[in-house]
């Protein structure tokens, strides 16, 4: 029994995680390999996530939210519950799932175009509400799936398809530091920026992912893990060069560090108290009794009364005219 | 379930399309205000095309219920949840700023409805682990089959869920077609015209998708003049004209900008136009 357990552990550690499908049937052709380019960080990050899901024994409880972007097909690989979200809205979907399912472990996985571009509103408000979810933010400083356009995270001076002479500060602004932005909010319990540039970085990233998911299991609140990730294809580099550039250039713009860590401390109770449950009886009481207002005959008034009727917009005061 | 007025619903267009693609049941309430743009907060029925024809991208429909009273607001909302679950579609309650702020007595049933466990949903448990909620089909043949399946569902909805109310239409020479607040005003017009000896009736669609095409076509075949009263530039009137298919005259009484027609004003316009028709004049545009 012990041997069997050990061999399974060994399999998970060095082989394919159980949280991945053995073969990627949903992908169709080439069902043994992912659709990611050689050297792409998505494959590494997702492998880390799958192995952490195994470690924590949460495969059945996990709902993986795929973004729009290169990771849109994450549901090909994860043998978990899967929802494919509209562009940038994964944290909003995560919120909906969280409010519906207490025990689900929700992984909201997004790239930088998805999270810091079109989905900026959703991520900021989900973080500010302190939703008990784990956000994995893959930052490769470019729009990958659409062919290498400037992203909100592209470093100044960097050449892309849409900035052929380099990103200009005056025209395009500075790259957005999402981890820094998250830090400006009081509600997230864990914020860390990691990298996939070196083996050491990869192992640190695995620890961060595990911490982020453990926080959710412990009902601590919102965890945000930003991962600097190579995109050799759109950076026009070899995989090795891309790792070097991630380490030397990208990490210079986006410093690797733990921005906040709760160390297992729970946020104030007010943040985690669930809504009171409205059962059938209280719902009926709430609705049905509203109709039982008594109509009492009134004496007619002796003098002319002026009546002003207001509140058209539902706001109590007719402020529009 | 969510609720908004036109600007909010327009923002939700992408999500509504995703809901249709992933076949997620939902209930959305649109209290129509005036547009375009910020317009104002008084009623129009100018979200008709956006809501009845879809609102987002792709080949899809919403079921659209059009309440004409506060009681129907309650009844239709209950019904909307059942329909949404039955067909796995978005069901709209398309109402307006007047019906939405009206106070009327309501009979509220004490029965609380609960949806069933869904075999397609993702619950975060072992039984639903293999489920995927998605609207992406990279394989064109699969997406074609998915689209065709959606159209089959919409056809089924058209066969099963058409709902309408007819008032005094049987012997009517002129039948008004109106929904929501416009129908409430028109009902007064119908009774007053009857008092003047003009045989008027009211056809009130309660569902805008599915649209009561066959019933309107039958009225047209009977030679009744159809008069559409609508708070828009004629969005539903276009559907009435399509349903009538050239079999009768269509009069249009359209009001925009947040104003509503008065009973007296409508009577004056209608009697003028009917007299003009008797004299062989063209339809009021």
Interface residues (C-beta under 8 A of the other chain):
Chain A: X26 X28 X59 X60 X61 X62 X63 X66 X72 X75 X79 X80 X81 X82 X83 X84 X86 X87 X89 X97 X101 X103 X104 X105 X106 X280 X283 X284 X287 X288 X290 X291 X312 X313 X314 X320
Chain B: X14 X15 X18 X22 X40 X41 X42 X97 X101 X105 X106 X107 X108 X110 X112 X122 X123 X124 X125 X126 X128 X129 X130 X131 X132 X133 X134 X135 X136 X139
